[in-house]
C-alpha cells in the first residue's frame, strides 16, 4: 500500500488508515483498531504537514492534492 506525506493539513472523516503507534495513540478517541497498525476512522482525524500515513486504496482527487505519494510499504509487496 502506498505511503503518503501530508503537504497541507487534512481532516479525514472515514475509511481506514495504517498508522504508527504514536499517531494512533494521539488520535485514539477517533479510531477503532482493526488489527495491529490498521485503524478505521470513527470520528474525524486531523494530520499536520509532514506526517506520513498509509492509505489503503487510492485517495480521492481532493485528498490527492494535499498529499504526496512516497513509496509502497512492505505489506503491499506481500500481497496485503
HELIX and SHEET records of a PDB file:
HELIX    1   1 UNK A   21  UNK A   26  1                                   6    
HELIX    2   2 UNK A   28  UNK A   30  5                                   3    
HELIX    3   3 UNK A   61  UNK A   64  1                                   4    
HELIX    4   4 UNK A   74  UNK A   77  1                                   4    
SHEET    1   A 3 UNK A  52  UNK A  54  0                                        
SHEET    2   A 3 UNK A   2  UNK A   6 -1                                        
SHEET    3   A 3 UNK A  67  UNK A  72 -1                                        
SHEET    1   B 2 UNK A  10  UNK A  12  0                                        
SHEET    2   B 2 UNK A  45  UNK A  47 -1                                        
SHEET    1   C 3 UNK A  16  UNK A  18  0                                        
SHEET    2   C 3 UNK A  38  UNK A  41 -1                                        
SHEET    3   C 3 UNK A  31  UNK A  35 -1                                        
END                                                                             
